[in-house]
Amino acid sequence: MSKKFHLKCTKCNYITPDFQTWFSNNQKCPKCGSNYSKVKYNDDIDELKNVIYVKTGNSFLDIYFDYLPLEKRENIVSVGEGTIPVENCNILTNLAEKSGLKNCKVFVYRNDLNQGTGTFKDVAAAMAASILKENGIKEYCVASTGNIATAFAFYLAKAGISLSVFIPQDALMANEAEVSAYGQRIFRVNGDYAKAKKIAAEYSAKYNILMSGGNVDPARVEAKKTMVFEWLRQMEQFPTVYVQALSGGTGPIAIDKAIDDIKELNLIQQYPRYILVQPSNCDPMTKGWNIAKENGFPDGWETKYPIIDNPVTNVPTLATGNPATFPIIAPLVKKSGGEIISFNEDEILDIARLVAYETTVRVGPASTIALGGFLVALKQKLIKDNDVVLINIGEGVRRAPKFKEDLIYTTKLVNSIDDCQEFNREEIRNNLWRKFDKYIS
């Protein structure tokens, strides 16, 4: 038994004593076979309050080490991720005011500033690499739509661990290029993400290689839960609304875990309402949620959702057509009083251009889905007076160079000086904002 923590099955409550045992049982409960166990800590949680409000460090692994499932600091694999800023988003706060809301504040959590690969996945990959290193794992595999593959490739390379990555046919070339640059193996599967996961699982079984546990992987959940600690550290008021682009949904699972872990400390008075946003061309969770809501959430509603085979979407990193985590995510959303919604993919370039114009921050395609979801939430009256809204900015444009090229919109082809006119940047602003008038009532 680890002196620091153990894993408890969410289905049968069986205790797995440590990660060595967890890995030897192929990351499943030895008693019932469930792959969903939560890390529980053996020490009193009360000291965490001082850690949150007093301690500083270079990474989330450094600051929150005593409340993460790692035994020895020497096994930390980190480049300074996780201690990223929560920033005021004045343009969205102003939009809320124009919509008639009073005393509503909007913030963004800048995961694009993570020191590793610049995505929401870096903390998960750093935690996983550290745990695998500590337990002597030399080979690993993962299925991914793109960003988790890049992050795992980076951190596992730093840990000296060989990684085989299975990506769907439409995964971004930029992600493939980075994985390959780190010397990790890529299998581009002729099919969608569901097929990539299937072949990855078969590969794992054939060669007896551990495979990432997906959205309920305890390493991922424990890493991402620390964002709650960072919000407590940085924000005067804890968010009442949390907005995130939704693929599999580790984010809300981790938030729920963090709040449950620290409930005895009375630091958080209420759960944030989850507003989870899917791209319009790949939104099975939104469709499943809407069907359940229309029918009054009947018994077993959380097990009924559509499956989209081979989804064609402008946001490949969110292309999860078979949302196996819906039975976990949807009840969390319902408990929070939140919603699962969609945002029109045809508008993602307009969102990115407007954000870049007003803030000089260049967001990636998945981030535009979250930002666009906030606009939809305003239109649907899902945001209320006095709300503190936190939007997870999951990636920057450096993760999607093709998308960066698509952002070009001010170029004019000229043959001579006669084709050149003086330029007033304000005209650009007016045109950009005009496209979003429909969201402001």
HUCOR-V232110 format. One record per backbone hydrogen bond with DSSP energy under -0.5 kcal/mol. CO is the residue of the C=O (numbers start at 1). NH is the residue of the N-H. E is the energy in kcal/mol with one decimal. If there is no record, write none. Layout:
((CO | NH | E) (CO | NH | E))
This chain:
((4 | 42 | -2.3) (4 | 43 | -0.5) (6 | 40 | -3.2) (7 | 16 | -3.3) (8 | 38 | -2.8) (9 | 13 | -1.2) (14 | 9 | -2.5) (14 | 16 | -0.6) (15 | 17 | -0.6) (16 | 7 | -3.1) (17 | 2 | -1.7) (18 | 22 | -2.0) (19 | 23 | -3.2) (20 | 24 | -2.0) (21 | 25 | -1.3) (22 | 27 | -2.7) (22 | 28 | -0.6) (23 | 26 | -1.9) (25 | 28 | -0.5) (29 | 33 | -1.9) (34 | 29 | -2.9) (35 | 37 | -0.7) (36 | 10 | -2.4) (38 | 8 | -3.1) (40 | 6 | -2.2) (44 | 47 | -0.6) (45 | 48 | -1.9) (46 | 49 | -1.4) (47 | 50 | -0.8) (47 | 51 | -1.6) (48 | 52 | -2.7) (49 | 53 | -2.0) (50 | 54 | -2.0) (50 | 55 | -1.1) (59 | 63 | -2.4) (60 | 64 | -2.5) (62 | 65 | -0.7) (64 | 67 | -2.1) (65 | 68 | -1.6) (68 | 70 | -2.4) (72 | 75 | -1.8) (73 | 76 | -2.0) (76 | 78 | -0.6) (81 | 60 | -2.2) (82 | 84 | -1.1) (85 | 87 | -0.6) (85 | 110 | -2.2) (87 | 108 | -2.6) (88 | 90 | -0.6) (89 | 93 | -2.1) (90 | 94 | -2.7) (91 | 95 | -1.4) (92 | 96 | -2.1) (93 | 97 | -1.9) (94 | 98 | -2.4) (95 | 99 | -1.5) (96 | 101 | -2.3) (97 | 100 | -1.7) (102 | 386 | -2.7) (105 | 389 | -3.2) (106 | 89 | -2.6) (107 | 391 | -2.6) (108 | 87 | -2.9) (108 | 110 | -0.7) (109 | 111 | -2.0) (109 | 393 | -2.1) (110 | 113 | -1.9) (111 | 114 | -1.7) (118 | 396 | -0.9) (119 | 122 | -1.1) (121 | 125 | -2.3) (122 | 126 | -2.5) (123 | 127 | -2.3) (124 | 128 | -2.6) (125 | 129 | -2.7) (126 | 130 | -1.9) (127 | 131 | -2.4) (128 | 132 | -2.8) (129 | 133 | -2.3) (130 | 134 | -2.3) (131 | 135 | -1.6) (132 | 137 | -2.5) (133 | 136 | -1.5) (138 | 162 | -2.4) (139 | 210 | -0.6) (140 | 164 | -2.1) (141 | 212 | -2.4) (142 | 166 | -2.7) (144 | 168 | -0.6) (146 | 150 | -2.0) (147 | 151 | -2.3) (148 | 152 | -2.6) (149 | 153 | -2.5) (150 | 154 | -2.1) (151 | 155 | -2.5) (152 | 156 | -2.7) (153 | 157 | -1.4) (154 | 158 | -1.6) (155 | 159 | -1.4) (156 | 161 | -3.2) (157 | 160 | -1.0) (162 | 140 | -2.1) (163 | 165 | -0.5) (163 | 185 | -1.9) (164 | 142 | -2.1) (165 | 167 | -0.6) (165 | 187 | -3.3) (166 | 144 | -2.4) (167 | 189 | -3.1) (168 | 171 | -1.7) (172 | 176 | -1.7) (173 | 177 | -2.8) (174 | 178 | -1.8) (175 | 179 | -2.3) (176 | 180 | -2.4) (177 | 181 | -2.2) (178 | 182 | -1.4) (179 | 184 | -1.7) (180 | 183 | -2.0) (185 | 165 | -2.7) (186 | 188 | -0.5) (187 | 167 | -2.1) (187 | 189 | -0.8) (189 | 191 | -2.1) (191 | 169 | -2.8) (192 | 196 | -2.0) (193 | 197 | -2.6) (194 | 198 | -1.9) (195 | 199 | -2.5) (196 | 200 | -2.3) (197 | 201 | -2.3) (198 | 202 | -1.9) (199 | 203 | -2.5) (200 | 204 | -2.6) (201 | 205 | -2.2) (202 | 206 | -2.6) (203 | 207 | -2.3) (204 | 208 | -0.7) (204 | 209 | -1.8) (210 | 141 | -1.6) (213 | 216 | -0.8) (214 | 217 | -1.6) (217 | 221 | -2.6) (218 | 222 | -2.4) (219 | 223 | -1.8) (220 | 224 | -2.6) (221 | 225 | -1.8) (223 | 226 | -1.3) (224 | 227 | -1.6) (225 | 228 | -1.6) (225 | 229 | -0.7) (226 | 230 | -2.0) (227 | 231 | -2.1) (228 | 232 | -2.1) (229 | 233 | -1.9) (230 | 234 | -2.3) (231 | 235 | -2.8) (240 | 273 | -3.1) (241 | 390 | -2.6) (242 | 275 | -3.1) (243 | 392 | -2.8) (244 | 277 | -2.5) (245 | 247 | -0.5) (249 | 253 | -1.4) (250 | 254 | -2.8) (251 | 255 | -2.4) (252 | 256 | -2.4) (253 | 257 | -1.9) (254 | 258 | -2.6) (255 | 259 | -2.5) (256 | 260 | -2.1) (257 | 261 | -2.3) (258 | 262 | -1.9) (260 | 263 | -0.8) (262 | 265 | -1.8) (262 | 267 | -0.6) (263 | 266 | -1.1) (273 | 242 | -2.7) (273 | 275 | -0.5) (274 | 276 | -0.6) (274 | 339 | -2.1) (275 | 244 | -1.5) (276 | 341 | -2.7) (277 | 246 | -3.4) (278 | 343 | -2.1) (279 | 282 | -1.9) (283 | 287 | -2.2) (284 | 288 | -2.6) (284 | 306 | -0.5) (285 | 289 | -2.6) (286 | 290 | -2.6) (287 | 291 | -2.2) (288 | 292 | -2.1) (289 | 293 | -2.7) (290 | 294 | -2.5) (291 | 295 | -1.2) (292 | 297 | -3.4) (293 | 296 | -1.6) (298 | 301 | -2.0) (300 | 303 | -1.7) (301 | 304 | -1.6) (303 | 305 | -0.6) (307 | 309 | -0.7) (308 | 311 | -0.6) (311 | 313 | -0.7) (315 | 318 | -2.4) (316 | 319 | -1.8) (318 | 320 | -2.0) (319 | 321 | -0.9) (321 | 308 | -2.4) (321 | 323 | -0.6) (322 | 324 | -1.8) (323 | 326 | -2.1) (325 | 328 | -1.8) (325 | 329 | -3.0) (326 | 330 | -2.3) (328 | 332 | -1.1) (329 | 333 | -2.2) (330 | 334 | -2.5) (331 | 335 | -2.7) (332 | 336 | -1.7) (333 | 337 | -0.8) (333 | 338 | -2.4) (334 | 337 | -1.0) (339 | 276 | -2.2) (339 | 341 | -0.5) (341 | 278 | -2.5) (343 | 280 | -2.0) (344 | 347 | -1.9) (345 | 348 | -1.6) (347 | 351 | -2.0) (348 | 352 | -2.4) (349 | 353 | -2.5) (350 | 354 | -2.2) (351 | 355 | -2.5) (352 | 356 | -2.3) (353 | 357 | -2.4) (354 | 358 | -2.6) (355 | 359 | -2.5) (355 | 360 | -0.6) (355 | 361 | -0.7) (356 | 360 | -1.6) (360 | 362 | -0.5) (361 | 363 | -0.8) (362 | 397 | -2.2) (364 | 368 | -1.6) (365 | 369 | -1.1) (366 | 370 | -1.3) (367 | 371 | -2.4) (368 | 372 | -3.0) (369 | 373 | -2.0) (370 | 374 | -1.4) (371 | 375 | -1.2) (372 | 376 | -2.1) (373 | 377 | -2.6) (374 | 378 | -2.1) (375 | 379 | -2.3) (376 | 380 | -2.5) (377 | 382 | -3.0) (377 | 383 | -0.8) (378 | 381 | -1.4) (384 | 387 | -1.7) (387 | 105 | -2.4) (387 | 389 | -0.6) (388 | 240 | -2.2) (388 | 241 | -1.9) (389 | 107 | -3.1) (390 | 243 | -2.8) (390 | 392 | -0.5) (391 | 109 | -2.7) (391 | 393 | -0.8) (392 | 394 | -1.0) (393 | 111 | -1.1) (394 | 120 | -1.7) (395 | 364 | -1.6) (396 | 399 | -1.6) (397 | 400 | -2.0) (400 | 404 | -1.8) (401 | 405 | -1.9) (402 | 406 | -1.9) (403 | 407 | -0.8) (404 | 407 | -0.8) (405 | 408 | -1.7) (416 | 419 | -1.8) (417 | 420 | -1.7) (423 | 425 | -0.5) (424 | 427 | -1.6) (424 | 428 | -0.6) (425 | 428 | -0.8) (425 | 429 | -1.5) (426 | 430 | -2.2) (427 | 431 | -1.8) (428 | 432 | -2.3) (429 | 433 | -2.6) (430 | 434 | -1.9) (431 | 435 | -0.7) (432 | 435 | -0.7) (433 | 436 | -2.2) (434 | 437 | -1.2) (436 | 439 | -1.4) (437 | 440 | -1.5) (439 | 441 | -0.7))
